[in-house]
Amino acid sequence: MGDENQGSMSSGARWDHPNHQLYLHHSDQPGVVLVPQPLVEDNYSTWSQSMTMTLTVKYKIGFIDGSMKEPDEKKPDEHQQWNRCNSLVKTWLLGSMSKDIAASIINCKDARQMWLDLQERFSHVNVVQLFNIENEIHNCVQGNMSVGSYFTKLKGLWDERDALCTFPTCTCGSVKEVAAYLDTQKTMKFLMGLSDSYVGVRSNTLLQDPLSTINKAYSLVLCHEKQSEVTTGKSLAQPEAAAFAVKNSSHETETEQRCSRCNRTNHNTKDCRAHLRCTFCRWKGHTAEYCRKKKAVTEAEFNMAISKGNQVASHENKRKEMDFPFTPDECKKILSMLKTKTSSANHVSNCPTHDELSSKAFLLFSNGNKSTWILDSGCTDHMIYDQNLLTYSRPVNGRTVELPNGSIAQITHIGRVHLSPDLILDNVLCVPYFRLNLISISKLAFDSSCITIFLSQFCVI
């Protein structure tokens, strides 16, 4: 009995040592918040890094990486101590995440199983999140920020992207070349986002061979900024920790607001709008709901719609007020005159040959054959009656065309006619029944982009 108590005391002394993973300090309480930001759906990368560092300091990292195994139940004291530490780590994890996520893993057996569940659920690379980070890196410029604030923001985005996209371990030695290439890209991005006042130092940095690293380039630009402040007599910017400014006249104190996001002093971080982007005008600093350009366009369209409605109403009123110039009897006489006075001079379908036309016909050569063509402004397609005029053709079946006199004629072929090297007619209809060759003015202008000018004795195409 005495030996058992002595063994229990010796084992208890073993985990009472601060360097033992089963050691519990008096500050290790279940309600302690270990990380500043709780776990949500889109910050697992930074959350896991913060939690890993905190558990390493607490010497409890073995409960999530699997190195601290559950002891045998034959050792009741050690097994009980392991359960205490495991429950403590579980409460730390549950207290460092949102309530919805905590409710989904609260029934896990141990801290290791809880950690693996979170890793399997959130550790995969989110393409949308990666796209948003790359977009912020692309749009990140210095603007009104100091060099230090601009570099800090840019480096934070790079670190967040690198945490999402890690390179596999390389044993061939090319990893150094890849790292040098990525560092060169970061240096160029940093230099491209600088303001125009840093053109000189940017040019000098780019002329260096090899190109400076990102930290060296930042050091050079920062020295240039400090030198410019001394030269122009500008006072150094006050640190963000300075919460009060003393007035020389009345020695009254007033609170100074400074935004940690955009480094401006006219508002605080909570009210900052620098990260907002309008989906209508693509400008930063506001949303589409408060976009002035969208409001102006909406008002212009509304006023235009009202003006059009007024114009239509005024035209309708004018039409109602206008009197028809002819009486019903006069209209009947005009209709009877139009019916009795018919003319067939310009209806090509009524003429068996071109000699009976009242208009001019033109002599052209097609495929080595001399042929007569009529320039018609009323027909919709080019038409011929002799298949030999086609330089290329294909037979068609079941295709008809309606002639101006209302009759239906059969189309036998569709092809191409070469009138000259610069004048080629495509999709020409071969209608043997028609007995005339027509060139459609509208189709000629549309297909060949030609202009036809009619004169008294000839025409120019």
C-alpha positions in Angstrom: 0.0 0.0 0.0 2.8 2.3 0.8 4.6 1.5 -2.5 1.4 2.4 -4.4 1.1 5.7 -2.7 4.8 6.4 -3.4 4.3 5.5 -7.1 1.3 7.8 -7.3 3.2 10.6 -5.7 6.2 10.2 -8.1 3.9 10.2 -11.1 2.0 13.2 -9.9 5.3 15.0 -9.4 6.1 14.2 -13.0 3.3 16.1 -14.6 3.4 18.9 -12.0 6.6 20.0 -13.8 5.9 23.1 -16.0 7.6 21.4 -19.1 5.2 18.5 -19.0 2.2 18.5 -21.4 -0.2 17.4 -18.6 0.9 20.3 -16.4 -2.0 22.8 -15.5 -1.2 26.3 -14.4 -3.6 28.2 -12.2 -4.2 30.6 -15.1 -5.4 27.8 -17.4 -9.1 28.4 -17.1 -11.9 27.2 -19.5 -13.1 30.7 -20.2 -9.8 32.1 -21.4 -9.9 33.6 -24.9 -6.7 32.5 -26.7 -7.0 34.2 -30.1 -8.2 37.8 -30.9 -10.5 36.7 -33.8 -12.9 33.8 -33.5 -13.1 31.2 -36.3 -15.7 31.9 -39.0 -16.1 30.5 -42.5 -13.4 32.5 -44.3 -10.5 33.0 -41.7 -9.4 29.4 -41.0 -5.8 30.0 -42.2 -5.1 32.9 -39.8 -7.1 31.4 -37.0 -5.3 28.0 -37.1 -1.9 29.7 -37.1 -2.8 31.9 -34.1 -4.3 28.9 -32.2 -1.2 26.7 -33.0 1.1 29.4 -31.6 -1.0 29.9 -28.5 -1.2 26.1 -27.7 2.5 25.8 -28.3 3.1 28.5 -25.6 0.7 26.7 -23.3 2.5 23.4 -24.0 -0.7 21.8 -25.1 0.1 21.4 -28.8 0.3 17.7 -28.5 -3.4 17.4 -27.9 -4.2 18.6 -31.4 -1.3 17.2 -33.4 -1.7 13.7 -32.0 1.7 13.5 -30.2 0.0 13.4 -26.7 -1.7 10.0 -26.8 -4.4 9.0 -24.4 -2.7 7.0 -21.6 -3.7 3.5 -20.5 -6.7 3.2 -18.1 -4.5 1.0 -15.9 -2.8 4.3 -14.9 -5.8 6.0 -13.4 -4.1 9.1 -12.1 -2.4 9.9 -15.4 -5.5 9.0 -17.4 -7.6 11.4 -15.2 -5.0 14.2 -15.7 -5.1 13.6 -19.4 -8.9 13.9 -19.5 -8.7 17.2 -17.6 -6.2 18.7 -20.1 -8.1 17.3 -23.1 -11.3 18.9 -21.8 -9.5 22.2 -21.2 -8.2 22.3 -24.7 -11.6 21.5 -26.1 -13.1 24.4 -24.2 -10.4 26.7 -25.5 -11.2 25.6 -29.1 -15.0 26.0 -28.6 -14.5 29.4 -27.1 -12.4 30.6 -30.1 -15.0 30.0 -32.8 -18.5 31.1 -33.8 -21.5 29.6 -32.1 -22.7 27.8 -35.2 -19.3 26.1 -35.8 -19.0 25.3 -32.1 -22.4 23.6 -32.1 -21.4 21.3 -34.9 -18.2 19.9 -33.2 -19.1 20.0 -29.5 -19.8 16.2 -29.5 -16.3 15.3 -30.7 -14.5 12.8 -28.5 -11.3 14.7 -27.9 -9.4 17.8 -29.0 -7.5 15.9 -31.7 -10.7 14.8 -33.4 -12.1 18.3 -33.1 -9.0 19.8 -34.8 -9.1 17.3 -37.6 -12.8 17.9 -38.3 -12.1 21.7 -38.6 -9.1 21.1 -40.8 -11.0 18.8 -43.2 -13.8 21.3 -43.4 -12.0 24.6 -43.8 -8.4 24.0 -44.8 -9.2 23.6 -48.5 -8.3 26.6 -50.7 -11.3 28.8 -51.3 -11.0 30.1 -54.9 -13.4 33.0 -54.2 -11.3 34.1 -51.2 -8.1 33.8 -53.2 -9.6 35.8 -56.0 -10.6 38.6 -53.6 -7.1 38.7 -52.2 -5.5 38.9 -55.6 -8.0 41.6 -56.6 -7.1 43.6 -53.5 -3.4 43.2 -54.3 -3.9 44.3 -57.8 -5.8 47.4 -56.8 -3.6 48.3 -53.8 -1.9 51.7 -54.4 -0.3 54.2 -52.1 -2.8 57.0 -52.7 -2.8 59.3 -49.6 -1.2 56.7 -47.3 2.4 56.9 -46.1 5.0 54.5 -47.4 4.9 52.5 -44.1 1.1 52.1 -44.2 1.1 51.2 -47.8 3.8 48.6 -47.4 2.2 47.1 -44.3 -1.2 46.7 -46.1 0.5 45.2 -49.1 2.6 42.7 -47.1 -0.5 41.6 -45.1 -2.2 40.7 -48.3 0.8 38.8 -49.6 1.1 36.9 -46.3 -2.6 36.0 -46.5 -2.3 34.8 -50.1 0.9 32.8 -49.3 -0.9 31.1 -46.4 -3.6 29.9 -48.8 -1.2 28.8 -51.6 1.8 27.0 -50.2 4.5 25.4 -52.4 5.3 21.7 -51.9 8.7 20.8 -50.6 11.3 20.8 -53.3 14.6 18.7 -53.2 16.0 19.7 -56.6 17.2 23.1 -55.5 14.9 25.1 -57.9 12.9 26.4 -54.9 15.5 29.2 -54.6 14.8 30.4 -58.1 11.1 30.3 -57.5 11.5 32.3 -54.3 13.6 34.8 -56.1 11.1 35.2 -58.9 8.2 35.7 -56.4 10.3 38.3 -54.5 11.0 40.1 -57.7 7.2 40.2 -58.5 6.5 41.7 -55.0 9.2 44.3 -55.5 7.7 45.4 -58.9 4.2 45.5 -57.4 5.4 47.7 -54.5 7.1 50.1 -56.9 4.2 50.3 -59.3 1.8 51.3 -56.5 3.9 54.2 -55.3 2.8 57.8 -55.9 4.2 59.9 -58.6 6.4 61.8 -56.2 8.6 58.6 -56.0 9.4 58.4 -59.7 13.1 59.1 -59.1 13.7 56.5 -56.4 11.6 54.0 -58.4 13.7 54.5 -61.5 17.0 54.1 -59.5 15.7 50.9 -57.9 14.7 49.4 -61.2 18.2 50.1 -62.7 19.9 48.0 -60.0 21.2 44.6 -61.2 20.2 42.4 -59.6 16.9 44.0 -58.5 16.7 44.8 -54.8 14.6 42.6 -52.6 11.2 43.8 -51.3 12.6 44.8 -47.9 15.6 46.6 -49.4 13.3 48.5 -51.8 11.0 49.5 -49.0 14.1 50.8 -47.0 15.2 52.9 -49.9 11.7 54.4 -50.5 11.3 55.0 -46.8 14.6 56.9 -46.7 13.5 59.0 -49.6 10.2 59.8 -47.8 12.0 60.9 -44.7 14.5 63.0 -46.7 11.6 64.7 -48.6 9.9 65.6 -45.3 13.1 67.2 -44.0 13.6 69.1 -47.2 10.1 70.5 -47.5 9.9 71.3 -43.8 6.9 69.0 -43.2 6.5 67.7 -39.7 6.6 64.0 -39.0 3.2 62.3 -38.7 2.0 61.8 -35.2 1.8 58.1 -34.1 -1.6 56.5 -33.8 -1.1 56.0 -30.1 -1.3 59.8 -29.5 -4.9 60.2 -28.5 -4.9 63.9 -27.4 -3.5 67.1 -29.0 -2.6 70.1 -26.9 -3.7 73.5 -28.2 -1.0 76.2 -27.7 -3.5 78.9 -27.0 -6.0 77.4 -24.6 -4.2 74.1 -23.6 -7.4 72.3 -24.2 -7.3 68.6 -25.2 -9.3 67.1 -28.1 -9.5 63.6 -29.3 -7.8 62.8 -32.6 -9.4 60.3 -34.8 -7.2 58.3 -37.1 -8.3 55.3 -39.3 -6.0 52.3 -39.1 -7.3 51.1 -42.5 -6.6 54.1 -44.7 -4.5 56.2 -42.2 -6.7 59.3 -42.5 -7.6 61.5 -39.5 -11.2 62.7 -40.4 -12.8 59.4 -39.3 -12.2 56.2 -37.3 -11.8 52.6 -38.5 -15.4 51.7 -37.8 -16.8 54.4 -40.2 -14.1 53.9 -42.9 -15.4 53.6 -46.4 -12.1 53.1 -48.2 -12.8 49.3 -48.7 -16.2 49.9 -50.3 -16.6 49.7 -54.1 -19.6 50.8 -56.2 -20.9 48.2 -58.6 -22.3 50.9 -60.9 -19.4 53.4 -61.5 -16.6 51.1 -60.1 -15.3 53.9 -57.9 -14.2 53.3 -54.3 -15.5 54.9 -51.2 -19.3 54.3 -51.6 -21.8 51.7 -52.7 -24.3 51.7 -55.5 -27.1 52.7 -53.1 -25.4 56.1 -52.5 -23.8 56.5 -56.0 -24.4 60.1 -57.3 -23.6 59.1 -60.9 -26.3 56.3 -60.8 -28.8 58.8 -59.3 -28.0 61.3 -62.1 -28.5 58.7 -64.8 -31.8 57.5 -63.2 -33.1 61.1 -63.1 -32.1 61.7 -66.7 -33.9 58.6 -67.9 -37.0 59.5 -65.9 -37.1 63.0 -67.4 -36.5 61.7 -70.9 -39.4 59.2 -70.5 -41.7 62.1 -69.3 -40.7 64.3 -72.2 -41.3 61.5 -74.7 -44.7 60.9 -73.2 -45.6 64.6 -73.5 -44.4 64.7 -77.1 -46.6 61.7 -78.0 -49.6 63.3 -76.3 -49.0 66.6 -78.1 -48.7 64.9 -81.5 -51.9 62.9 -80.8 -53.7 66.1 -79.9 -52.5 67.8 -83.1 -53.6 64.9 -85.2 -57.1 65.0 -83.6 -57.3 68.8 -84.3 -56.2 68.4 -88.0 -59.0 68.1 -90.5 -58.8 65.6 -93.4 -58.3 67.6 -96.7 -60.7 65.4 -98.8 -64.3 64.6 -98.5 -65.6 61.0 -98.8 -66.8 61.6 -102.4 -63.4 63.0 -103.4 -61.7 59.9 -101.9 -63.9 57.6 -104.0 -63.1 59.5 -107.2 -59.3 59.3 -106.5 -59.6 55.5 -105.9 -61.5 55.0 -109.1 -58.9 56.9 -111.0 -56.1 54.9 -109.6 -57.8 51.6 -110.5 -58.5 52.7 -114.1 -55.1 54.3 -114.7 -52.6 51.3 -114.4 -49.1 51.5 -115.7 -46.8 48.5 -116.5 -43.9 50.4 -117.9 -41.6 49.7 -115.0 -42.8 46.2 -114.0 -40.1 44.0 -115.2 -42.3 41.0 -114.8 -44.6 42.2 -117.4 -41.9 42.5 -120.0 -40.7 39.4 -121.8 -37.4 41.1 -122.9 -35.3 44.1 -121.9 -36.1 45.9 -125.1 -39.6 46.7 -124.0 -38.5 48.4 -120.7 -38.9 52.1 -120.3 -35.8 52.3 -118.1 -32.1 51.8 -119.1 -30.5 48.3 -119.3 -26.7 47.9 -119.0 -24.4 45.5 -120.9 -22.0 43.5 -118.8 -19.7 40.5 -119.1 -20.1 37.5 -116.8 -18.1 34.2 -117.1 -16.9 35.3 -120.6 -20.5 35.8 -121.8 -22.0 39.1 -122.7 -25.3 39.8 -120.9 -27.7 42.5 -120.2 -28.5 43.5 -116.6 -31.2 45.7 -115.1 -30.4 47.7 -111.9 -33.6 47.3 -109.9 -34.2 49.2 -106.7 -37.3 47.2 -105.8 -36.2 43.6 -105.9 -34.6 41.9 -102.9 -32.3 39.4 -104.6 -30.1 39.2 -107.7 -31.8 37.1 -110.4 -30.7 35.6 -113.7 -32.4 33.3 -116.2 -29.2 31.8 -117.9 -27.3 29.3 -115.7 -24.2 29.7 -117.9 -23.7 33.2 -116.3 -22.9 31.5 -112.9 -19.2 30.9 -112.2 -20.2 28.7 -109.3 -23.6 27.2 -108.6 -25.4 24.5 -106.7 -28.8 23.1 -107.5 -31.8 23.7 -105.2 -35.2 22.0 -104.9 -38.4 23.3 -103.6 -37.4 27.0 -103.7 -39.6 29.6 -105.3 -39.7 33.3 -105.8 -42.6 35.7 -106.1 -42.5 38.0 -109.1 -43.8 41.6 -109.0 -47.0 40.6 -110.9 -47.8 38.1 -108.2 -46.8 34.9 -110.1 -44.6 32.2 -108.5 -41.5 31.0 -110.4 -39.2 28.1 -109.6 -35.6 28.6 -108.6 -33.2 26.0 -110.1 -29.8 27.1 -108.9 -28.1 29.5 -106.5 -24.5 30.7 -107.2 -22.0 33.4 -107.8 -21.6 35.8 -110.7 -18.2 37.6 -111.5 -19.0 40.8 -113.4 -15.6 42.3 -112.8 -12.6 41.6 -110.4 -14.1 44.2 -108.1 -17.8 43.4 -108.6 -18.9 39.9 -107.5 -22.5 39.0 -106.9 -23.2 36.2 -104.3 -26.4 34.2 -103.7 -27.7 34.9 -107.2 -31.0 33.2 -108.0 -31.4 31.4 -111.3 -35.0 31.6 -112.5 -35.3 30.4 -116.2 -38.9 31.5 -116.4 -38.1 35.1 -115.7 -36.1 35.8 -118.9 -34.4 38.9 -117.4 -31.2 39.6 -115.4 -31.7 41.8 -112.3 -29.2 43.4 -109.9 -30.7 44.3 -106.6 -29.5 47.7 -105.5 -30.3 47.1 -101.8 -28.5 43.7 -101.8 -25.5 45.1 -103.7 -25.1 47.9 -101.2 -25.5 45.5 -98.2 -23.2 42.7 -99.4 -20.5 44.6 -101.4 -20.7 48.0 -99.6 -21.2 49.7 -103.0 -22.7 53.1 -103.8 -24.8 53.4 -107.0 -25.1 56.8 -108.7 -27.7 57.1 -111.6 -27.1 59.8 -114.2 -29.1 60.6 -117.4 -27.2 58.3 -119.8 -25.2 55.9 -117.5 -24.7 54.9 -113.9 -21.7 54.6 -111.6 -21.2 51.7 -109.1 
